[in-house]
């Protein structure tokens, strides 16, 4: 009997609690109480289009180069920013601040320029990134750091400092 009374009382107060939590009740859109701040939903795309979502800065028009092609002669692609394409196989599990773009067994680690944006941590789709390619030799500390973020880094890898990322499907 007591559990029915408790359930009835809880049901009576639920709408008031929801209105308070949502900030749309009688009090308008006031700031949440301490400890009730909204948790960010994650990376927000700057735009959607072409069947996907764009993160970072607007992407310049460019014909993307496949990572496998670029890996054959990386020095031919390091002079200026350009677009690269592949499939996302890894994403930083701490902040979404880097991803690995793979194509036919070749890969490049893509860093979001200056940590100025991030991508969804669960992204595992085709992607196009726009940025500057380089060949990097990683030291032991960098390898350990990347491994702590969910990666399997190699001592030498292609890296892209990206200003824009498009991910298929969003």
Secondary structure, 3 states (H helix, E strand, C coil): CHHHHHHHHHHHHHHHHHHHHHCCCCCCCCCCCCCCCCCCCCCCCCEEECCEEEEECCCCCCCCEEHHHHHHCHHHHCCCCEEEEEEEEEECCCCCCEEEEEECCEEEEEEEHHHCCCCCCCCCCEEEEEEEEEEEECCHHHHHHHHHCCCCCCCEEEEEEEEEEEEECC
